[in-house]
Amino acid sequence: MGKNQHVVKTDDGWGVRGEGNSRLTSEHRTKSAAENAARQIAKNQHSELVIHGRDGKIQDKDSFGNDPCPPKDRKH
């Protein structure tokens, strides 16, 4: 299982950052583009996608790993 991927607000737009990393993996002009990039990385690494809002608070999560106790969420 790889590092969880976080979508975060930056000065110039939105970025993708691996959990525990100080540097961004990638930078994007829109939040949607950052989410798509982070989702692909999380799928490839079988990790979790964590989406933050402008204020830094977590807005949403999505798991792509082998979760032994998956939530009953039917969103995706």
N, CA, C and O atoms as a GROMACS GRO file, in nm:
protein
  304
    1MET      N    1   0.084  -0.118   0.000
    1MET     CA    2   0.000   0.000   0.000
    1MET      C    3   0.089   0.124   0.000
    1MET      O    4   0.182   0.133   0.080
    2GLY      N    5   0.061   0.219  -0.089
    2GLY     CA    6   0.140   0.340  -0.101
    2GLY      C    7   0.094   0.450  -0.007
    2GLY      O    8   0.010   0.430   0.081
    3LYS      N    9   0.152   0.567  -0.027
    3LYS     CA   10   0.117   0.684   0.055
    3LYS      C   11  -0.020   0.738   0.016
    3LYS      O   12  -0.056   0.738  -0.101
    4ASN      N   13  -0.094   0.784   0.115
    4ASN     CA   14  -0.221   0.851   0.087
    4ASN      C   15  -0.191   0.979   0.010
    4ASN      O   16  -0.089   1.044   0.034
    5GLN      N   17  -0.280   1.014  -0.081
    5GLN     CA   18  -0.262   1.132  -0.166
    5GLN      C   19  -0.359   1.241  -0.122
    5GLN      O   20  -0.480   1.217  -0.110
    6HIS      N   21  -0.306   1.360  -0.098
    6HIS     CA   22  -0.386   1.473  -0.051
    6HIS      C   23  -0.396   1.580  -0.160
    6HIS      O   24  -0.296   1.617  -0.221
    7VAL      N   25  -0.517   1.628  -0.184
    7VAL     CA   26  -0.541   1.742  -0.273
    7VAL      C   27  -0.546   1.865  -0.182
    7VAL      O   28  -0.632   1.874  -0.094
    8VAL      N   29  -0.455   1.960  -0.206
    8VAL     CA   30  -0.441   2.076  -0.117
    8VAL      C   31  -0.440   2.206  -0.197
    8VAL      O   32  -0.398   2.208  -0.313
    9LYS      N   33  -0.485   2.314  -0.135
    9LYS     CA   34  -0.483   2.448  -0.195
    9LYS      C   35  -0.340   2.501  -0.192
    9LYS      O   36  -0.271   2.487  -0.091
   10THR      N   37  -0.297   2.562  -0.301
   10THR     CA   38  -0.166   2.626  -0.307
   10THR      C   39  -0.185   2.773  -0.341
   10THR      O   40  -0.297   2.817  -0.366
   11ASP      N   41  -0.076   2.850  -0.341
   11ASP     CA   42  -0.085   2.992  -0.376
   11ASP      C   43  -0.134   3.014  -0.519
   11ASP      O   44  -0.206   3.110  -0.546
   12ASP      N   45  -0.096   2.924  -0.609
   12ASP     CA   46  -0.129   2.940  -0.751
   12ASP      C   47  -0.241   2.851  -0.801
   12ASP      O   48  -0.272   2.854  -0.920
   13GLY      N   49  -0.301   2.772  -0.715
   13GLY     CA   50  -0.408   2.681  -0.758
   13GLY      C   51  -0.424   2.567  -0.661
   13GLY      O   52  -0.453   2.588  -0.543
   14TRP      N   53  -0.405   2.444  -0.712
   14TRP     CA   54  -0.424   2.324  -0.631
   14TRP      C   55  -0.307   2.228  -0.655
   14TRP      O   56  -0.247   2.229  -0.762
   15GLY      N   57  -0.276   2.148  -0.555
   15GLY     CA   58  -0.165   2.055  -0.568
   15GLY      C   59  -0.199   1.918  -0.512
   15GLY      O   60  -0.296   1.900  -0.439
   16VAL      N   61  -0.116   1.822  -0.550
   16VAL     CA   62  -0.125   1.685  -0.499
   16VAL      C   63   0.001   1.662  -0.417
   16VAL      O   64   0.112   1.688  -0.462
   17ARG      N   65  -0.019   1.613  -0.295
   17ARG     CA   66   0.096   1.588  -0.205
   17ARG      C   67   0.080   1.451  -0.142
   17ARG      O   68  -0.025   1.418  -0.086
   18GLY      N   69   0.185   1.371  -0.151
   18GLY     CA   70   0.186   1.241  -0.083
   18GLY      C   71   0.195   1.264   0.067
   18GLY      O   72   0.264   1.356   0.113
   19GLU      N   73   0.127   1.182   0.143
   19GLU     CA   74   0.125   1.198   0.289
   19GLU      C   75   0.267   1.195   0.345
   19GLU      O   76   0.345   1.104   0.316
   20GLY      N   77   0.300   1.295   0.427
   20GLY     CA   78   0.431   1.304   0.489
   20GLY      C   79   0.534   1.377   0.406
   20GLY      O   80   0.643   1.406   0.454
   21ASN      N   81   0.501   1.408   0.280
   21ASN     CA   82   0.595   1.479   0.194
   21ASN      C   83   0.582   1.629   0.214
   21ASN      O   84   0.472   1.680   0.239
   22SER      N   85   0.694   1.700   0.203
   22SER     CA   86   0.689   1.846   0.212
   22SER      C   87   0.671   1.909   0.074
   22SER      O   88   0.619   2.020   0.062
   23ARG      N   89   0.714   1.838  -0.030
   23ARG     CA   90   0.701   1.890  -0.166
   23ARG      C   91   0.578   1.832  -0.236
   23ARG      O   92   0.534   1.721  -0.205
   24LEU      N   93   0.524   1.909  -0.328
   24LEU     CA   94   0.409   1.864  -0.406
   24LEU      C   95   0.452   1.762  -0.510
   24LEU      O   96   0.562   1.771  -0.566
   25THR      N   97   0.366   1.667  -0.536
   25THR     CA   98   0.387   1.570  -0.644
   25THR      C   99   0.356   1.637  -0.777
   25THR      O  100   0.427   1.617  -0.876
   26SER      N  101   0.249   1.717  -0.780
   26SER     CA  102   0.211   1.790  -0.901
   26SER      C  103   0.129   1.913  -0.864
   26SER      O  104   0.069   1.919  -0.757
   27GLU      N  105   0.126   2.010  -0.955
   27GLU     CA  106   0.049   2.134  -0.936
   27GLU      C  107  -0.050   2.148  -1.050
   27GLU      O  108  -0.023   2.108  -1.164
   28HIS      N  109  -0.168   2.206  -1.019
   28HIS     CA  110  -0.276   2.217  -1.117
   28HIS      C  111  -0.348   2.350  -1.100
   28HIS      O  112  -0.352   2.407  -0.991
   29ARG      N  113  -0.406   2.398  -1.209
   29ARG     CA  114  -0.480   2.525  -1.204
   29ARG      C  115  -0.615   2.509  -1.137
   29ARG      O  116  -0.664   2.601  -1.072
   30THR      N  117  -0.676   2.390  -1.152
   30THR     CA  118  -0.809   2.369  -1.096
   30THR      C  119  -0.809   2.255  -0.995
   30THR      O  120  -0.724   2.166  -0.999
   31LYS      N  121  -0.904   2.260  -0.904
   31LYS     CA  122  -0.918   2.155  -0.804
   31LYS      C  123  -0.956   2.023  -0.872
   31LYS      O  124  -0.909   1.916  -0.833
   32SER      N  125  -1.040   2.031  -0.972
   32SER     CA  126  -1.084   1.912  -1.044
   32SER      C  127  -0.965   1.839  -1.108
   32SER      O  128  -0.957   1.716  -1.102
   33ALA      N  129  -0.874   1.913  -1.168
   33ALA     CA  130  -0.756   1.852  -1.231
   33ALA      C  131  -0.668   1.787  -1.125
   33ALA      O  132  -0.614   1.678  -1.148
   34ALA      N  133  -0.653   1.852  -1.010
   34ALA     CA  134  -0.573   1.796  -0.901
   34ALA      C  135  -0.637   1.668  -0.848
   34ALA      O  136  -0.568   1.571  -0.818
   35GLU      N  137  -0.769   1.668  -0.835
   35GLU     CA  138  -0.841   1.549  -0.787
   35GLU      C  139  -0.821   1.432  -0.883
   35GLU      O  140  -0.797   1.319  -0.840
   36ASN      N  141  -0.832   1.458  -1.012
   36ASN     CA  142  -0.814   1.352  -1.112
   36ASN      C  143  -0.674   1.293  -1.105
   36ASN      O  144  -0.657   1.171  -1.111
   37ALA      N  145  -0.573   1.379  -1.093
   37ALA     CA  146  -0.434   1.332  -1.085
   37ALA      C  147  -0.412   1.251  -0.957
   37ALA      O  148  -0.350   1.145  -0.961
   38ALA      N  149  -0.463   1.302  -0.845
   38ALA     CA  150  -0.447   1.233  -0.717
   38ALA      C  151  -0.520   1.100  -0.717
   38ALA      O  152  -0.472   1.002  -0.660
   39ARG      N  153  -0.637   1.096  -0.780
   39ARG     CA  154  -0.716   0.973  -0.787
   39ARG      C  155  -0.639   0.864  -0.862
   39ARG      O  156  -0.639   0.748  -0.821
   40GLN      N  157  -0.575   0.901  -0.972
   40GLN     CA  158  -0.496   0.804  -1.050
   40GLN      C  159  -0.379   0.750  -0.968
   40GLN      O  160  -0.352   0.630  -0.970
   41ILE      N  161  -0.310   0.839  -0.896
   41ILE     CA  162  -0.197   0.796  -0.813
   41ILE      C  163  -0.246   0.703  -0.702
   41ILE      O  164  -0.186   0.598  -0.677
   42ALA      N  165  -0.357   0.741  -0.636
   42ALA     CA  166  -0.411   0.659  -0.528
   42ALA      C  167  -0.455   0.521  -0.580
   42ALA      O  168  -0.434   0.421  -0.512
   43LYS      N  169  -0.514   0.516  -0.697
   43LYS     CA  170  -0.553   0.388  -0.756
   43LYS      C  171  -0.431   0.302  -0.784
   43LYS      O  172  -0.430   0.183  -0.752
   44ASN      N  173  -0.327   0.362  -0.843
   44ASN     CA  174  -0.205   0.288  -0.876
   44ASN      C  175  -0.134   0.237  -0.751
   44ASN      O  176  -0.077   0.129  -0.753
   45GLN      N  177  -0.139   0.315  -0.643
   45GLN     CA  178  -0.068   0.277  -0.520
   45GLN      C  179  -0.158   0.205  -0.420
   45GLN      O  180  -0.113   0.168  -0.312
   46HIS      N  181  -0.285   0.184  -0.454
   46HIS     CA  182  -0.382   0.120  -0.364
   46HIS      C  183  -0.384   0.192  -0.230
   46HIS      O  184  -0.373   0.129  -0.124
   47SER      N  185  -0.398   0.323  -0.236
   47SER     CA  186  -0.399   0.405  -0.114
   47SER      C  187  -0.527   0.487  -0.107
   47SER      O  188  -0.623   0.460  -0.179
   48GLU      N  189  -0.528   0.587  -0.021
   48GLU     CA  190  -0.647   0.668   0.000
   48GLU      C  191  -0.629   0.808  -0.060
   48GLU      O  192  -0.521   0.865  -0.055
   49LEU      N  193  -0.736   0.860  -0.115
   49LEU     CA  194  -0.742   0.996  -0.167
   49LEU      C  195  -0.809   1.083  -0.060
   49LEU      O  196  -0.919   1.051  -0.014
   50VAL      N  197  -0.743   1.193  -0.022
   50VAL     CA  198  -0.797   1.285   0.079
   50VAL      C  199  -0.807   1.423   0.014
   50VAL      O  200  -0.706   1.480  -0.027
   51ILE      N  201  -0.929   1.477   0.005
   51ILE     CA  202  -0.952   1.605  -0.060
   51ILE      C  203  -0.978   1.712   0.045
   51ILE      O  204  -1.069   1.700   0.127
   52HIS      N  205  -0.896   1.817   0.042
   52HIS     CA  206  -0.907   1.928   0.136
   52HIS      C  207  -0.973   2.047   0.068
   52HIS      O  208  -0.962   2.063  -0.054
   53GLY      N  209  -1.041   2.130   0.145
   53GLY     CA  210  -1.101   2.252   0.094
   53GLY      C  211  -1.003   2.368   0.101
   53GLY      O  212  -0.888   2.350   0.142
   54ARG      N  213  -1.047   2.486   0.061
   54ARG     CA  214  -0.963   2.606   0.066
   54ARG      C  215  -0.911   2.635   0.207
   54ARG      O  216  -0.802   2.688   0.224
   55ASP      N  217  -0.992   2.598   0.307
   55ASP     CA  218  -0.955   2.624   0.446
   55ASP      C  219  -0.864   2.516   0.504
   55ASP      O  220  -0.822   2.527   0.620
   56GLY      N  221  -0.833   2.413   0.427
   56GLY     CA  222  -0.746   2.306   0.472
   56GLY      C  223  -0.817   2.190   0.538
   56GLY      O  224  -0.756   2.086   0.563
   57LYS      N  225  -0.946   2.206   0.566
   57LYS     CA  226  -1.023   2.098   0.629
   57LYS      C  227  -1.055   1.990   0.526
   57LYS      O  228  -1.074   2.017   0.408
   58ILE      N  229  -1.060   1.866   0.575
   58ILE     CA  230  -1.093   1.754   0.487
   58ILE      C  231  -1.239   1.763   0.445
   58ILE      O  232  -1.329   1.775   0.528
   59GLN      N  233  -1.260   1.757   0.313
   59GLN     CA  234  -1.396   1.761   0.258
   59GLN      C  235  -1.446   1.623   0.220
   59GLN      O  236  -1.565   1.593   0.232
   60ASP      N  237  -1.353   1.538   0.173
   60ASP     CA  238  -1.395   1.407   0.124
   60ASP      C  239  -1.276   1.312   0.125
   60ASP      O  240  -1.160   1.354   0.124
   61LYS      N  241  -1.306   1.183   0.128
   61LYS     CA  242  -1.205   1.078   0.121
   61LYS      C  243  -1.256   0.968   0.030
   61LYS      O  244  -1.377   0.948   0.016
   62ASP      N  245  -1.162   0.897  -0.031
   62ASP     CA  246  -1.198   0.782  -0.113
   62ASP      C  247  -1.084   0.682  -0.102
   62ASP      O  248  -0.968   0.718  -0.119
   63SER      N  249  -1.117   0.557  -0.074
   63SER     CA  250  -1.016   0.454  -0.054
   63SER      C  251  -1.006   0.365  -0.177
   63SER      O  252  -1.107   0.320  -0.231
   64PHE      N  253  -0.882   0.339  -0.219
   64PHE     CA  254  -0.857   0.250  -0.332
   64PHE      C  255  -0.774   0.130  -0.290
   64PHE      O  256  -0.726   0.056  -0.375
   65GLY      N  257  -0.757   0.112  -0.160
   65GLY     CA  258  -0.678   0.000  -0.108
   65GLY      C  259  -0.766  -0.119  -0.079
   65GLY      O  260  -0.886  -0.119  -0.107
   66ASN      N  261  -0.705  -0.221  -0.021
   66ASN     CA  262  -0.777  -0.341   0.018
   66ASN      C  263  -0.824  -0.320   0.161
   66ASN      O  264  -0.756  -0.357   0.256
   67ASP      N  265  -0.940  -0.262   0.176
   67ASP     CA  266  -0.995  -0.228   0.307
   67ASP      C  267  -1.072  -0.346   0.363
   67ASP      O  268  -1.174  -0.385   0.306
   68PRO      N  269  -1.026  -0.406   0.476
   68PRO     CA  270  -1.097  -0.521   0.532
   68PRO      C  271  -1.234  -0.484   0.590
   68PRO      O  272  -1.319  -0.572   0.606
   69CYS      N  273  -1.256  -0.358   0.621
   69CYS     CA  274  -1.385  -0.312   0.674
   69CYS      C  275  -1.433  -0.193   0.592
   69CYS      O  276  -1.434  -0.080   0.643
   70PRO      N  277  -1.473  -0.215   0.468
   70PRO     CA  278  -1.513  -0.102   0.384
   70PRO      C  279  -1.638  -0.033   0.438
   70PRO      O  280  -1.725  -0.099   0.495
   71PRO      N  281  -1.648   0.099   0.419
   71PRO     CA  282  -1.768   0.170   0.463
   71PRO      C  283  -1.887   0.132   0.378
   71PRO      O  284  -1.872   0.080   0.267
   72LYS      N  285  -2.003   0.160   0.428
   72LYS     CA  286  -2.125   0.128   0.354
   72LYS      C  287  -2.163   0.241   0.259
   72LYS      O  288  -2.278   0.252   0.216
   73ASP      N  289  -2.067   0.325   0.228
   73ASP     CA  290  -2.085   0.439   0.139
   73ASP      C  291  -2.112   0.391  -0.004
   73ASP      O  292  -2.034   0.313  -0.059
   74ARG      N  293  -2.218   0.436  -0.062
   74ARG     CA  294  -2.254   0.397  -0.199
   74ARG      C  295  -2.232   0.512  -0.296
   74ARG      O  296  -2.287   0.511  -0.407
   75LYS      N  297  -2.153   0.610  -0.257
   75LYS     CA  298  -2.130   0.729  -0.338
   75LYS      C  299  -2.061   0.696  -0.470
   75LYS      O  300  -2.093   0.756  -0.572
   76HIS      N  301  -1.967   0.601  -0.471
   76HIS     CA  302  -1.888   0.573  -0.591
   76HIS      C  303  -1.922   0.437  -0.646
   76HIS      O  304  -1.865   0.396  -0.747
   0.00000   0.00000   0.00000
